[in-house]
Amino acid sequence: MTAQIICLPIAAKLWVVVADDRQANFYECGKVLKLKPVALPGNRFLFEESLRYQMTPLPDLALKYDEVANDRFDHSNRSEILTLDRELRRHFIITTAAKLNDLCTQNRHIKLVIAMPPRLLGELREKLSPNTLAHLAAVVPKELTSFDAGDLLTHLEYVLPKITCCC
């Protein structure tokens, strides 16, 4: 008989939004109980428990600047694109805030962590509804969009343990 490592998700609704002025990526973050078998004499096993965080990308929720910009404006000439860049970025922040407002309205029992460059956090907060602000568990004023889910955990490890999730 062999024993395998068992990972059990612990119910938690924590969403992490990592954004800048070009993209917004959404992740579901939860605690996972990892049970690692330790062999004992007589073909018995003891399980060592460890609690860790796991981030799962939610690609269906992701927003990209180019997609939002193309939905909003007609880009027939290059000079128009450059002159509208500031407006497009502002619109991207508004679109991101609207997405967060909708998600918090639809999902009452979630907490949000937003990681975004400091210069954009103020703009985003102005657009968030009071309901969404109530769901905000932490803000990380950093540019983290270049990291994958595994690497994000190392940048968020000082924030996540302080959050208590409602389920």
C-alpha positions in Angstrom: 0.0 0.0 0.0 1.3 3.4 -0.9 0.2 6.7 0.4 -0.1 9.9 -1.7 0.0 13.5 -0.8 -3.5 14.8 -0.4 -4.5 18.4 -0.8 -7.9 19.5 0.5 -9.2 23.0 -0.3 -10.5 24.9 2.6 -13.6 27.0 1.8 -12.5 30.6 1.3 -13.6 33.2 -1.1 -10.6 35.5 -1.6 -10.0 37.0 -5.0 -6.8 38.7 -5.9 -6.8 41.3 -8.7 -3.4 42.2 -10.2 -3.6 45.1 -12.5 -1.9 48.0 -14.2 -3.0 50.4 -16.8 -2.8 47.7 -19.5 -4.3 44.5 -18.0 -6.3 43.2 -15.0 -5.8 39.6 -14.0 -8.1 37.8 -11.6 -7.2 34.9 -9.3 -9.0 32.9 -6.7 -6.9 32.4 -3.7 -7.6 29.9 -1.0 -6.0 27.9 1.7 -5.2 24.3 1.0 -4.6 21.7 3.6 -1.7 19.5 2.5 -1.5 16.0 4.0 1.9 14.4 3.5 2.2 10.7 4.4 5.0 9.6 6.6 5.6 5.8 6.6 5.5 4.0 10.0 6.5 0.4 10.7 3.8 -2.2 10.0 2.7 -0.6 6.7 1.0 2.3 8.6 1.1 6.0 7.7 1.0 9.2 9.7 0.1 12.4 7.9 1.9 15.6 8.4 -0.4 18.5 8.0 0.6 21.9 6.4 -1.6 24.8 5.5 -0.6 26.8 2.4 -2.1 29.2 -0.1 -2.9 28.3 -3.6 -3.8 30.8 -6.4 -6.0 29.7 -9.3 -6.1 32.0 -12.4 -9.6 33.1 -13.5 -8.9 33.8 -17.2 -12.6 34.4 -18.1 -12.5 37.5 -15.9 -9.3 39.0 -17.2 -9.3 42.4 -18.9 -6.9 43.6 -21.5 -6.4 47.2 -22.4 -6.4 46.5 -26.2 -9.8 44.6 -26.0 -11.4 47.4 -23.9 -9.9 50.1 -26.2 -11.1 48.4 -29.4 -14.6 48.1 -27.9 -14.8 51.8 -27.1 -13.0 53.6 -30.0 -12.4 53.3 -33.7 -8.7 53.3 -34.3 -8.4 54.1 -38.0 -5.2 56.2 -37.8 -2.1 56.0 -35.6 -2.1 59.6 -34.5 -5.6 59.2 -33.1 -4.5 56.2 -31.1 -1.7 58.2 -29.5 -3.8 61.2 -28.6 -6.5 59.0 -27.1 -4.1 57.0 -25.0 -4.8 58.8 -21.8 -8.6 58.6 -22.4 -8.3 54.9 -23.1 -6.3 54.2 -20.0 -8.9 56.1 -17.9 -11.6 54.1 -19.6 -9.7 50.9 -18.8 -9.7 51.8 -15.1 -13.4 52.5 -15.2 -14.0 49.2 -16.9 -11.9 47.4 -14.3 -13.8 49.1 -11.5 -17.2 48.2 -13.1 -16.1 44.6 -13.3 -15.1 44.6 -9.6 -18.4 46.3 -8.7 -20.4 43.7 -10.6 -18.4 40.8 -9.0 -18.9 42.1 -5.5 -22.7 42.6 -6.1 -23.0 39.0 -7.5 -20.8 37.4 -4.8 -21.6 38.7 -1.4 -19.2 36.5 0.5 -15.9 37.4 -1.1 -12.9 39.5 0.0 -10.7 41.3 -2.5 -7.0 41.9 -2.6 -6.0 44.5 -5.2 -2.3 44.7 -6.3 -1.7 47.7 -8.6 0.8 50.5 -9.0 0.2 53.3 -6.5 -0.5 55.9 -9.1 -3.5 53.9 -10.4 -4.9 52.8 -7.0 -6.3 56.2 -6.3 -8.1 56.3 -9.6 -9.5 52.9 -9.2 -10.7 53.5 -5.6 -12.6 56.6 -6.8 -14.6 54.4 -9.2 -15.4 51.5 -6.8 -18.8 51.4 -5.2 -19.2 51.5 -1.4 -20.2 47.8 -1.5 -17.0 46.9 -3.3 -14.9 49.0 -0.9 -16.5 47.0 1.9 -15.2 43.8 0.3 -11.7 45.2 0.0 -9.5 43.2 2.4 -6.0 44.5 1.3 -4.3 46.7 -1.2 -0.8 46.0 -2.4 0.7 49.1 -4.0 3.0 47.2 -6.4 3.3 46.4 -10.1 2.9 42.6 -10.2 1.3 41.8 -13.5 4.4 40.2 -14.9 4.3 37.4 -12.3 2.5 34.1 -12.6 0.2 32.7 -10.0 3.0 30.8 -8.1 5.3 33.8 -8.0 2.5 36.1 -6.9 2.2 34.2 -3.7 5.7 35.2 -2.6 4.8 38.8 -3.2 1.5 38.6 -1.3 2.6 36.3 1.6 2.8 39.2 4.1 -0.8 40.2 3.3 -2.7 36.9 3.0 -2.4 35.6 6.6 -3.9 38.8 7.9 -7.1 38.3 5.9 -10.0 36.4 7.4 -12.4 35.2 4.7 -16.1 35.0 5.1 -17.7 31.9 3.6 
